[in-house]
């Protein structure tokens, strides 16, 4: 675990080892217990869980702690509840079958005005929230690179407000009117990015799930007309303020890698479905990229397959100064402990430059 190695990679200064992060492995309590030797589980106190997670991240050499602050709670009660599958044995992440949508038809969606509904925010309060969040993570993980950011950037915000069904129906009913709605949403969320630009936070994470595993769910020209111009508006004040800005999306966003780069982002966080080899070939000397071992190999694979998957990622990324190793999208709690530990051993073996 190294703050210096993490920042070296973000600044494209080749560190002596491939830095690393993971997403939610520290909520795999059986794995955390095995690695830390601390008697911890989902019912342990918050202090015990936090301490065990801190020790686990250090043992597994997290050089980079993925974090965002702004989620759908910003919308209050006017948002769609889509339920939640059981994922982790942790409060707030369990099964939820409550489903409801405040919109009854696509016309209501297309007429929606986020600013009228959600209002403006106090900029000083937003700045304080971002700085407090960043400082909290710095205190928890002082020997790794930390950040804060926005989850509901654009598409993810629209999904949260309308739900998939109503959003896709409205988009299909009138793509251009839905694009204008997207612009209205972008004007509302811009206030969060303006506050980030004035915050004392050097690294910003921008999350937006713009694709499915199969790729875009709308024609690429629609994204290029209504999404990426707004991205440029979001991050312009961040770049002007000297921030480093990274982008995360689920799914296969290979087709949009160039668009993301042209919007001004310094790097990419991706799942295995996105073509990391393309990123390394075109942007490996100019951008950060994080990923993209396939979690299914840890779940179902043999040791030979796990090693081959880590080797694939290292072969692609090891010669690139901004490459971080990670399993995408997560190492979920039902991953066999022995496979996760073997993965970590192989990372340690292959991570030295």
C-alpha positions as CSV (number, residue, x, y, z in Angstrom):
1,X,0.0,0.0,0.0
2,X,1.6,3.2,-1.1
3,X,0.4,6.8,-1.4
4,X,3.6,7.6,-3.4
5,X,3.1,4.7,-5.9
6,X,-0.5,5.6,-6.4
7,X,0.2,9.2,-7.1
8,X,3.1,8.3,-9.3
9,X,0.8,6.3,-11.5
10,X,-1.8,9.0,-11.6
11,X,0.9,11.4,-12.7
12,X,2.2,8.9,-15.3
13,X,5.5,8.5,-13.5
14,X,6.2,4.7,-13.6
15,X,6.3,3.4,-10.1
16,X,8.5,0.3,-9.3
17,X,5.5,-1.9,-9.0
18,X,2.1,-2.1,-10.6
19,X,-0.2,-0.3,-8.1
20,X,-3.5,-1.9,-7.3
21,X,-7.0,-1.3,-6.0
22,X,-10.1,-3.5,-5.5
23,X,-13.8,-2.8,-5.3
24,X,-15.7,-4.1,-2.2
25,X,-13.4,-7.1,-1.5
26,X,-13.2,-5.6,2.0
27,X,-16.9,-6.5,2.4
28,X,-16.2,-10.1,1.8
29,X,-16.1,-10.8,5.6
30,X,-14.9,-14.4,5.4
31,X,-12.0,-13.2,3.2
32,X,-11.3,-10.2,5.5
33,X,-11.3,-12.5,8.6
34,X,-8.9,-14.9,6.9
35,X,-6.5,-12.2,5.8
36,X,-6.6,-10.1,9.0
37,X,-7.1,-12.8,11.6
38,X,-9.7,-10.4,13.2
39,X,-13.0,-12.0,14.3
40,X,-15.2,-9.8,12.2
41,X,-18.5,-10.4,10.4
42,X,-21.6,-8.5,9.3
43,X,-22.9,-8.2,12.8
44,X,-19.7,-6.8,14.3
45,X,-19.7,-3.2,15.5
46,X,-18.9,-0.5,13.0
47,X,-15.6,0.2,14.6
48,X,-14.5,-3.4,14.4
49,X,-15.6,-3.7,10.8
50,X,-13.8,-0.4,9.9
51,X,-10.6,-1.5,11.6
52,X,-10.6,-4.9,9.9
53,X,-11.2,-3.3,6.5
54,X,-8.4,-0.8,7.1
55,X,-6.0,-3.7,7.8
56,X,-7.3,-5.7,4.9
57,X,-6.7,-2.9,2.4
58,X,-3.2,-2.5,3.7
59,X,-2.5,-6.2,3.5
60,X,-3.8,-6.3,-0.1
61,X,-1.8,-3.2,-1.1
62,X,-4.7,-0.8,-2.0
63,X,-2.8,2.2,-3.5
64,X,-6.1,3.8,-4.6
65,X,-9.4,4.0,-2.8
66,X,-12.4,4.4,-5.2
67,X,-15.0,6.7,-3.7
68,X,-17.8,9.0,-4.6
69,X,-20.1,11.0,-2.4
70,X,-23.1,12.1,-4.5
71,X,-25.8,9.4,-5.0
72,X,-29.5,9.3,-5.7
73,X,-30.3,10.5,-2.2
74,X,-29.8,14.0,-3.6
75,X,-33.2,13.5,-5.3
76,X,-35.1,13.0,-2.1
77,X,-38.4,11.2,-2.5
78,X,-38.9,12.1,-6.2
79,X,-37.0,9.1,-7.7
80,X,-37.7,5.6,-8.8
81,X,-37.1,2.7,-6.4
82,X,-36.0,-0.3,-8.4
83,X,-35.4,-2.7,-5.5
84,X,-32.0,-4.3,-4.7
85,X,-30.7,-7.8,-5.0
86,X,-28.9,-9.3,-2.1
87,X,-25.2,-8.5,-2.6
88,X,-23.2,-8.1,0.6
89,X,-23.8,-9.0,4.2
90,X,-23.7,-5.3,5.2
91,X,-26.4,-2.9,6.3
92,X,-27.7,-1.0,3.3
93,X,-26.7,-3.6,0.7
94,X,-29.3,-6.3,1.4
95,X,-32.3,-7.5,-0.5
96,X,-35.1,-4.9,-1.1
97,X,-38.2,-5.7,-3.1
98,X,-39.8,-2.2,-2.9
99,X,-40.4,-0.9,-6.4
100,X,-42.2,2.2,-7.4
101,X,-41.9,5.0,-9.9
102,X,-43.3,8.6,-9.5
103,X,-43.8,8.9,-13.2
104,X,-46.8,7.3,-14.9
105,X,-46.0,7.9,-18.6
106,X,-43.2,9.0,-21.0
107,X,-44.8,12.4,-21.4
108,X,-44.3,13.2,-17.7
109,X,-40.7,12.2,-18.0
110,X,-40.1,14.3,-21.1
111,X,-41.6,17.4,-19.4
112,X,-39.6,17.0,-16.2
113,X,-37.4,19.9,-15.0
114,X,-34.8,18.8,-12.4
115,X,-34.0,22.4,-11.4
116,X,-37.7,23.2,-10.7
117,X,-38.0,19.9,-8.7
118,X,-34.8,19.6,-6.8
119,X,-33.7,23.3,-6.6
120,X,-30.3,24.8,-6.3
121,X,-27.7,23.9,-3.6
122,X,-25.7,26.1,-1.4
123,X,-22.2,26.1,-2.9
124,X,-20.3,26.5,0.4
125,X,-22.2,23.6,1.8
126,X,-21.4,21.4,-1.2
127,X,-17.8,22.3,-1.0
128,X,-17.7,21.5,2.7
129,X,-19.4,18.1,2.1
130,X,-16.9,17.2,-0.6
131,X,-13.9,18.2,1.6
132,X,-15.3,16.4,4.6
133,X,-15.8,13.3,2.6
134,X,-12.3,13.4,1.2
135,X,-10.7,14.1,4.6
136,X,-12.6,11.2,6.1
137,X,-11.2,8.8,3.6
138,X,-7.7,10.3,4.0
139,X,-7.9,9.6,7.7
140,X,-9.1,6.0,7.1
141,X,-6.5,5.3,4.4
142,X,-3.7,7.7,4.9
143,X,-1.2,5.6,2.9
144,X,-3.3,5.4,-0.3
145,X,-4.6,7.9,-2.8
146,X,-8.1,9.1,-2.0
147,X,-10.8,11.0,-3.8
148,X,-14.4,12.1,-3.8
149,X,-16.9,12.6,-6.6
150,X,-20.3,12.1,-8.2
151,X,-22.1,8.9,-9.0
152,X,-25.2,10.3,-10.6
153,X,-23.3,12.3,-13.2
154,X,-25.7,12.1,-16.2
155,X,-27.1,8.8,-17.4
156,X,-26.8,7.2,-13.9
157,X,-28.8,10.2,-12.5
158,X,-31.5,9.7,-15.1
159,X,-31.7,6.0,-14.4
160,X,-32.1,6.7,-10.7
161,X,-34.8,9.3,-11.2
162,X,-36.9,7.5,-13.8
163,X,-35.9,3.8,-13.6
164,X,-34.9,1.8,-16.6
165,X,-38.4,1.1,-18.0
166,X,-39.7,4.7,-17.9
167,X,-36.4,6.1,-19.1
168,X,-36.1,3.9,-22.1
169,X,-39.8,4.4,-23.0
170,X,-39.3,8.2,-22.9
171,X,-36.1,8.0,-24.9
172,X,-37.8,5.8,-27.5
173,X,-40.9,8.0,-27.7
174,X,-38.8,11.1,-28.6
175,X,-35.0,10.8,-28.5
176,X,-34.4,14.6,-29.0
177,X,-36.9,15.6,-26.3
178,X,-35.2,13.2,-24.0
179,X,-31.9,14.7,-25.1
180,X,-33.2,18.2,-24.1
181,X,-34.2,16.7,-20.7
182,X,-30.7,15.3,-20.4
183,X,-29.4,18.8,-21.0
184,X,-31.7,20.2,-18.2
185,X,-30.4,17.5,-15.9
186,X,-26.8,18.4,-16.8
187,X,-27.5,22.0,-16.0
188,X,-28.8,21.0,-12.5
189,X,-25.9,18.6,-11.7
190,X,-23.3,21.2,-12.9
191,X,-23.5,22.9,-9.5
192,X,-21.9,19.8,-7.9
193,X,-18.9,20.0,-10.3
194,X,-18.6,23.7,-9.9
195,X,-18.3,23.1,-6.1
196,X,-15.8,20.3,-6.6
197,X,-13.7,22.7,-8.7
198,X,-13.5,25.0,-5.7
199,X,-12.8,22.3,-3.1
200,X,-9.5,21.3,-1.7
201,X,-9.7,17.8,-3.3
202,X,-7.0,16.9,-5.9
203,X,-8.5,13.8,-7.4
204,X,-12.1,13.5,-8.6
205,X,-14.1,10.4,-9.6
206,X,-16.8,10.8,-12.1
207,X,-19.1,7.8,-12.4
208,X,-21.7,7.3,-15.1
209,X,-23.1,3.9,-16.3
210,X,-23.4,4.8,-19.9
211,X,-23.5,1.3,-21.4
212,X,-24.7,-2.3,-20.8
213,X,-22.4,-5.3,-21.0
214,X,-23.6,-5.5,-24.6
215,X,-22.6,-1.9,-25.3
216,X,-24.7,1.3,-25.7
217,X,-28.4,1.1,-25.1
218,X,-29.0,4.1,-27.5
219,X,-27.5,5.0,-30.8
220,X,-23.9,6.3,-30.3
221,X,-24.9,9.6,-32.1
222,X,-27.4,10.3,-29.3
223,X,-24.6,10.1,-26.7
224,X,-22.4,12.3,-28.8
225,X,-25.1,14.9,-29.1
226,X,-26.4,15.0,-25.6
227,X,-24.0,13.3,-23.2
228,X,-20.3,14.0,-24.0
229,X,-20.8,17.8,-24.6
230,X,-22.2,17.9,-21.1
231,X,-19.2,15.9,-19.8
232,X,-16.9,18.6,-21.2
233,X,-18.9,21.2,-19.3
234,X,-18.8,19.2,-16.1
235,X,-15.0,18.8,-16.1
236,X,-13.9,22.1,-17.6
237,X,-13.9,23.9,-14.2
238,X,-12.1,20.8,-12.6
239,X,-9.4,20.9,-15.2
240,X,-9.1,24.7,-14.9
241,X,-8.6,24.2,-11.1
242,X,-5.8,21.7,-11.7
243,X,-7.7,18.6,-10.6
244,X,-7.1,15.1,-11.8
245,X,-10.4,13.6,-13.1
246,X,-11.1,9.9,-13.7
247,X,-14.1,8.3,-15.3
248,X,-15.9,5.1,-14.3
249,X,-18.7,3.2,-16.2
250,X,-20.0,-0.3,-16.0
251,X,-20.5,-2.3,-19.2
252,X,-18.6,-2.2,-22.5
253,X,-17.8,1.4,-23.3
254,X,-15.0,0.6,-25.7
255,X,-16.9,2.5,-28.5
256,X,-16.8,5.6,-26.3
257,X,-13.2,5.5,-25.1
258,X,-12.1,8.2,-27.5
259,X,-15.1,10.4,-26.6
260,X,-14.3,10.1,-22.9
261,X,-10.6,11.0,-23.6
262,X,-11.6,13.9,-25.8
263,X,-13.9,15.2,-23.0
264,X,-10.7,15.8,-21.0
265,X,-10.7,12.9,-18.5
266,X,-7.3,11.8,-17.3
267,X,-8.2,8.1,-17.0
268,X,-10.6,5.2,-17.2
269,X,-12.0,2.7,-14.7
270,X,-13.6,-0.3,-16.5
271,X,-15.1,-3.7,-16.2
272,X,-13.7,-6.7,-18.1
273,X,-16.1,-6.1,-21.0
274,X,-14.3,-2.9,-22.0
275,X,-11.3,-3.4,-24.2
276,X,-8.3,-2.5,-22.0
277,X,-5.9,-3.5,-24.8
278,X,-7.3,-0.7,-26.9
279,X,-6.8,1.8,-24.1
280,X,-3.3,0.7,-23.5
281,X,-2.4,0.9,-27.2
282,X,-3.8,4.3,-27.8
283,X,-3.7,6.0,-24.3
284,X,-1.2,3.9,-22.3
285,X,1.4,6.7,-22.2
286,X,-1.0,9.6,-21.7
287,X,-3.8,8.3,-19.4
288,X,-4.5,6.3,-16.2
289,X,-6.4,3.1,-16.6
290,X,-7.7,0.7,-13.9
291,X,-8.8,-2.9,-14.4
292,X,-9.8,-5.2,-15.7
293,X,-9.5,-8.8,-14.5
294,X,-12.7,-10.8,-14.9
295,X,-14.3,-11.6,-11.5
296,X,-15.8,-14.8,-13.0
297,X,-12.3,-16.4,-13.0
298,X,-12.1,-15.8,-9.3
299,X,-15.6,-17.2,-8.8
300,X,-15.4,-20.2,-11.0
301,X,-11.9,-20.6,-12.5
302,X,-9.1,-22.9,-11.7
303,X,-5.7,-21.6,-10.4
304,X,-4.3,-21.8,-13.9
305,X,-7.2,-19.7,-15.2
306,X,-6.8,-17.1,-12.5
307,X,-3.1,-16.8,-13.1
308,X,-3.7,-16.5,-16.9
309,X,-6.2,-13.7,-16.3
310,X,-3.8,-11.7,-14.1
311,X,-1.1,-12.3,-16.6
312,X,-3.3,-11.0,-19.4
313,X,-3.9,-7.8,-17.5
314,X,-0.2,-7.4,-16.6
315,X,0.8,-8.1,-20.2
316,X,-1.5,-5.3,-21.4
317,X,-0.8,-2.8,-18.6
318,X,2.6,-3.3,-17.1
319,X,4.5,-1.1,-19.5
320,X,2.1,1.7,-19.1
321,X,2.9,4.2,-16.3
322,X,-0.7,4.8,-15.3
323,X,-1.9,1.2,-15.0
324,X,-3.6,0.0,-11.8
325,X,-4.5,-3.7,-11.3
326,X,-8.0,-4.4,-10.2
327,X,-10.7,-7.1,-10.5
328,X,-13.8,-5.7,-12.3
329,X,-16.5,-5.2,-11.4
330,X,-16.2,-6.6,-7.8
331,X,-14.9,-9.5,-5.7
332,X,-18.3,-10.4,-4.3
333,X,-18.8,-12.2,-0.9
334,X,-19.5,-15.6,-2.4
335,X,-16.1,-15.7,-4.1
336,X,-14.2,-18.7,-2.8
337,X,-11.7,-17.5,-0.3
338,X,-8.9,-19.7,-1.6
339,X,-9.4,-18.3,-5.1
340,X,-9.3,-14.7,-3.9
341,X,-6.1,-15.4,-1.9
342,X,-4.5,-17.1,-4.8
343,X,-5.3,-14.1,-7.0
344,X,-3.6,-11.8,-4.5
345,X,-0.5,-14.1,-4.5
346,X,-0.3,-13.9,-8.3
347,X,-0.7,-10.2,-8.3
348,X,2.2,-9.9,-5.8
349,X,4.3,-12.2,-8.0
350,X,3.6,-10.4,-11.3
351,X,3.3,-6.9,-10.1
352,X,7.0,-6.0,-9.8
353,X,8.5,-4.1,-12.7
